Amino acid sequence: MSARERILARVRDALAERGRAPDPGRFTGGRPGAQAADPVDAFARAFARSGGEVVRVADDAAATAWLATQARGAPSVSVGATVPAALLPGVPPVPPREAELGVSMAIGAVGETGSLLLGAPDGRLAQLLPPSHLVLVRADTVHATLAGALASLRAALPSALGLHSGPSKSADIGQVLVRGVHGPGRVVAVIIGD
């Protein structure tokens, strides 16, 4: 018997003696208490408390116009793969490593935590490398709870899901808060619709 087989046999024996953990039941959410009546307002408040910025626009045309003004002010823009063609900022995109501004499309948001749900198909580099990140999110995809957001994605859950709750920040060194350490220092959520 090889060393590998001996190790695996010991693991199997240990697992056979161990009882199965009971099912903890359905996840009911991470925040106790009553949920806000409007998940979009709850998201906006929580996201702003985390240092993010929130812009609300009425429709796709208003989002495109607002995004075009922001993109014109940036020296270079990287656009995520899932941003709809109708919402493109109208400037030639560059690779994320060269961009000052990243633009992504969220697959949803969570009111209770102020988190944007960003999927892997959009491109993690466009979400993390540029120092500023604009994230488009449709108002009808903002859910009151994380459990509700995950339940809505059950049929089309991406291979990786990032929860972004404002700009990157750390106070690891000297207890001094620094923004933009592990990702963008500025994150703007653009909520489209009522």
C-alpha positions as a Markdown table, in Angstrom:
| # | Residue | x | y | z |
|---|---|---|---|---|
| 1 | Met | 0.0 | 0.0 | 0.0 |
| 2 | Ser | 1.4 | 3.4 | -1.0 |
| 3 | Ala | 1.7 | 6.4 | 1.3 |
| 4 | Arg | -1.1 | 8.1 | -0.5 |
| 5 | Glu | -3.4 | 5.1 | -0.1 |
| 6 | Arg | -2.6 | 4.8 | 3.6 |
| 7 | Ile | -3.5 | 8.5 | 4.1 |
| 8 | Leu | -6.7 | 8.2 | 2.2 |
| 9 | Ala | -7.6 | 5.0 | 4.2 |
| 10 | Arg | -7.1 | 6.9 | 7.5 |
| 11 | Val | -9.3 | 9.8 | 6.3 |
| 12 | Arg | -12.0 | 7.3 | 5.2 |
| 13 | Asp | -11.9 | 5.6 | 8.6 |
| 14 | Ala | -12.0 | 8.9 | 10.5 |
| 15 | Leu | -15.0 | 10.0 | 8.4 |
| 16 | Ala | -16.8 | 6.7 | 8.9 |
| 17 | Glu | -16.6 | 7.1 | 12.7 |
| 18 | Arg | -17.8 | 10.7 | 12.6 |
| 19 | Gly | -21.6 | 11.4 | 12.8 |
| 20 | Arg | -23.2 | 13.5 | 10.2 |
| 21 | Ala | -23.8 | 17.1 | 11.1 |
| 22 | Pro | -27.5 | 18.0 | 11.3 |
| 23 | Asp | -29.0 | 20.2 | 8.5 |
| 24 | Pro | -29.1 | 23.8 | 9.8 |
| 25 | Gly | -32.2 | 24.5 | 7.9 |
| 26 | Arg | -33.1 | 27.4 | 5.6 |
| 27 | Phe | -30.9 | 30.5 | 5.7 |
| 28 | Thr | -33.1 | 33.4 | 7.0 |
| 29 | Gly | -30.8 | 36.3 | 6.5 |
| 30 | Gly | -27.9 | 38.0 | 8.3 |
| 31 | Arg | -29.6 | 41.0 | 9.8 |
| 32 | Pro | -32.2 | 40.7 | 12.6 |
| 33 | Gly | -35.1 | 43.0 | 12.8 |
| 34 | Ala | -37.6 | 44.5 | 10.4 |
| 35 | Gln | -36.5 | 45.1 | 6.8 |
| 36 | Ala | -36.9 | 48.5 | 5.2 |
| 37 | Ala | -40.0 | 49.0 | 3.1 |
| 38 | Asp | -38.0 | 50.0 | 0.0 |
| 39 | Pro | -35.0 | 47.8 | -0.7 |
| 40 | Val | -33.5 | 50.4 | -3.1 |
| 41 | Asp | -33.6 | 53.1 | -0.4 |
| 42 | Ala | -32.1 | 50.6 | 2.1 |
| 43 | Phe | -29.3 | 49.7 | -0.4 |
| 44 | Ala | -28.5 | 53.4 | -1.1 |
| 45 | Arg | -28.2 | 54.2 | 2.7 |
| 46 | Ala | -26.1 | 51.2 | 3.5 |
| 47 | Phe | -23.9 | 51.6 | 0.4 |
| 48 | Ala | -23.3 | 55.3 | 1.3 |
| 49 | Arg | -22.5 | 54.4 | 4.9 |
| 50 | Ser | -19.7 | 52.1 | 3.5 |
| 51 | Gly | -18.2 | 55.0 | 1.6 |
| 52 | Gly | -19.8 | 54.3 | -1.8 |
| 53 | Glu | -21.7 | 56.9 | -3.9 |
| 54 | Val | -25.2 | 56.4 | -5.2 |
| 55 | Val | -26.7 | 58.0 | -8.3 |
| 56 | Arg | -30.3 | 57.3 | -9.3 |
| 57 | Val | -31.4 | 57.7 | -12.9 |
| 58 | Ala | -34.9 | 57.2 | -14.4 |
| 59 | Asp | -34.1 | 55.0 | -17.3 |
| 60 | Asp | -31.5 | 53.6 | -19.8 |
| 61 | Ala | -31.3 | 56.8 | -21.7 |
| 62 | Ala | -30.6 | 58.9 | -18.6 |
| 63 | Ala | -28.0 | 56.2 | -17.5 |
| 64 | Thr | -26.3 | 56.4 | -20.8 |
| 65 | Ala | -26.1 | 60.2 | -20.8 |
| 66 | Trp | -24.8 | 60.3 | -17.2 |
| 67 | Leu | -22.3 | 57.6 | -17.9 |
| 68 | Ala | -21.1 | 59.4 | -21.1 |
| 69 | Thr | -20.3 | 62.6 | -19.1 |
| 70 | Gln | -18.4 | 60.5 | -16.5 |
| 71 | Ala | -16.4 | 58.6 | -19.2 |
| 72 | Arg | -15.5 | 61.8 | -21.0 |
| 73 | Gly | -13.9 | 63.1 | -17.8 |
| 74 | Ala | -11.8 | 60.0 | -17.4 |
| 75 | Pro | -8.5 | 59.6 | -19.3 |
| 76 | Ser | -9.3 | 55.9 | -20.0 |
| 77 | Val | -12.2 | 53.5 | -19.5 |
| 78 | Ser | -12.6 | 49.7 | -19.2 |
| 79 | Val | -16.0 | 48.2 | -19.8 |
| 80 | Gly | -17.2 | 44.9 | -18.3 |
| 81 | Ala | -18.4 | 42.2 | -20.7 |
| 82 | Thr | -22.0 | 42.2 | -19.5 |
| 83 | Val | -22.6 | 45.9 | -19.9 |
| 84 | Pro | -25.5 | 46.1 | -22.4 |
| 85 | Ala | -24.6 | 47.8 | -25.7 |
| 86 | Ala | -27.3 | 50.4 | -25.1 |
| 87 | Leu | -25.5 | 51.6 | -22.0 |
| 88 | Leu | -21.9 | 51.8 | -23.3 |
| 89 | Pro | -20.3 | 55.1 | -22.5 |
| 90 | Gly | -19.4 | 56.0 | -26.1 |
| 91 | Val | -15.6 | 56.1 | -25.6 |
| 92 | Pro | -13.1 | 53.5 | -26.8 |
| 93 | Pro | -12.4 | 51.0 | -24.1 |
| 94 | Val | -8.9 | 50.1 | -22.9 |
| 95 | Pro | -7.7 | 47.0 | -21.0 |
| 96 | Pro | -8.5 | 47.1 | -17.3 |
| 97 | Arg | -4.7 | 47.5 | -16.4 |
| 98 | Glu | -4.6 | 50.8 | -18.3 |
| 99 | Ala | -8.0 | 52.2 | -17.2 |
| 100 | Glu | -8.7 | 55.0 | -14.8 |
| 101 | Leu | -12.4 | 54.1 | -14.7 |
| 102 | Gly | -14.1 | 50.7 | -14.8 |
| 103 | Val | -17.7 | 50.2 | -15.8 |
| 104 | Ser | -19.6 | 47.1 | -14.8 |
| 105 | Met | -23.2 | 45.8 | -14.8 |
| 106 | Ala | -24.4 | 44.3 | -11.5 |
| 107 | Ile | -26.6 | 41.3 | -11.5 |
| 108 | Gly | -28.3 | 42.6 | -8.4 |
| 109 | Ala | -27.9 | 44.3 | -5.1 |
| 110 | Val | -28.9 | 43.7 | -1.4 |
| 111 | Gly | -30.6 | 46.3 | 0.7 |
| 112 | Glu | -29.8 | 44.9 | 4.1 |
| 113 | Thr | -26.0 | 45.0 | 3.5 |
| 114 | Gly | -25.6 | 47.7 | 0.8 |
| 115 | Ser | -23.8 | 45.2 | -1.4 |
| 116 | Leu | -23.6 | 45.0 | -5.2 |
| 117 | Leu | -23.7 | 41.5 | -6.7 |
| 118 | Leu | -21.1 | 41.2 | -9.5 |
| 119 | Gly | -20.7 | 38.1 | -11.5 |
| 120 | Ala | -17.5 | 36.6 | -13.0 |
| 121 | Pro | -18.7 | 36.9 | -16.6 |
| 122 | Asp | -18.4 | 40.7 | -16.4 |
| 123 | Gly | -14.7 | 40.4 | -15.8 |
| 124 | Arg | -13.0 | 40.7 | -12.4 |
| 125 | Leu | -10.2 | 42.8 | -13.7 |
| 126 | Ala | -12.6 | 45.6 | -14.8 |
| 127 | Gln | -14.1 | 45.5 | -11.3 |
| 128 | Leu | -10.9 | 45.6 | -9.3 |
| 129 | Leu | -8.0 | 47.2 | -11.2 |
| 130 | Pro | -9.2 | 50.7 | -12.2 |
| 131 | Pro | -9.1 | 53.2 | -9.3 |
| 132 | Ser | -12.7 | 54.3 | -9.9 |
| 133 | His | -15.5 | 51.9 | -10.6 |
| 134 | Leu | -19.0 | 52.7 | -11.8 |
| 135 | Val | -21.5 | 49.9 | -11.4 |
| 136 | Leu | -24.9 | 49.9 | -13.2 |
| 137 | Val | -27.7 | 48.2 | -11.3 |
| 138 | Arg | -31.4 | 47.9 | -12.3 |
| 139 | Ala | -33.8 | 48.9 | -9.5 |
| 140 | Asp | -35.9 | 45.8 | -10.0 |
| 141 | Thr | -32.9 | 43.6 | -9.1 |
| 142 | Val | -32.3 | 45.2 | -5.7 |
| 143 | His | -33.5 | 42.7 | -3.0 |
| 144 | Ala | -34.3 | 43.4 | 0.6 |
| 145 | Thr | -32.1 | 40.5 | 1.9 |
| 146 | Leu | -29.1 | 38.5 | 0.8 |
| 147 | Ala | -31.3 | 35.3 | 1.0 |
| 148 | Gly | -33.8 | 36.9 | -1.5 |
| 149 | Ala | -31.0 | 38.0 | -3.9 |
| 150 | Leu | -29.5 | 34.5 | -3.9 |
| 151 | Ala | -32.9 | 32.9 | -4.4 |
| 152 | Ser | -33.5 | 35.1 | -7.4 |
| 153 | Leu | -30.2 | 33.9 | -8.9 |
| 154 | Arg | -30.8 | 30.2 | -8.3 |
| 155 | Ala | -31.5 | 29.4 | -12.0 |
| 156 | Ala | -28.6 | 31.4 | -13.3 |
| 157 | Leu | -26.0 | 31.6 | -10.6 |
| 158 | Pro | -22.6 | 32.6 | -12.0 |
| 159 | Ser | -19.5 | 30.6 | -11.4 |
| 160 | Ala | -18.2 | 33.3 | -9.1 |
| 161 | Leu | -20.1 | 36.0 | -7.3 |
| 162 | Gly | -18.6 | 39.1 | -5.7 |
| 163 | Leu | -20.3 | 41.2 | -3.1 |
| 164 | His | -19.0 | 44.7 | -3.3 |
| 165 | Ser | -20.0 | 47.0 | -0.5 |
| 166 | Gly | -18.3 | 50.2 | -1.3 |
| 167 | Pro | -14.7 | 51.2 | -2.0 |
| 168 | Ser | -11.8 | 49.0 | -1.0 |
| 169 | Lys | -10.5 | 50.0 | 2.4 |
| 170 | Ser | -8.1 | 48.7 | 5.0 |
| 171 | Ala | -6.8 | 49.8 | 8.4 |
| 172 | Asp | -4.4 | 47.0 | 8.9 |
| 173 | Ile | -1.3 | 49.2 | 9.3 |
| 174 | Gly | -1.3 | 51.5 | 12.2 |
| 175 | Gln | -5.1 | 51.5 | 12.5 |
| 176 | Val | -5.2 | 54.2 | 9.8 |
| 177 | Leu | -8.0 | 53.8 | 7.2 |
| 178 | Val | -6.7 | 53.8 | 3.7 |
| 179 | Arg | -9.0 | 53.6 | 0.6 |
| 180 | Gly | -8.2 | 51.8 | -2.7 |
| 181 | Val | -5.7 | 49.3 | -1.2 |
| 182 | His | -7.1 | 46.1 | -2.7 |
| 183 | Gly | -9.4 | 47.5 | -5.3 |
| 184 | Pro | -11.0 | 50.8 | -6.4 |
| 185 | Gly | -10.9 | 53.7 | -4.0 |
| 186 | Arg | -14.1 | 55.1 | -5.5 |
| 187 | Val | -17.2 | 53.1 | -6.3 |
| 188 | Val | -20.4 | 54.6 | -7.7 |
| 189 | Ala | -23.6 | 52.6 | -7.9 |
| 190 | Val | -25.9 | 53.9 | -10.7 |
| 191 | Ile | -29.4 | 52.7 | -9.9 |
| 192 | Ile | -31.5 | 52.6 | -13.1 |
| 193 | Gly | -35.3 | 52.9 | -12.7 |
| 194 | Asp | -37.7 | 53.5 | -9.9 |
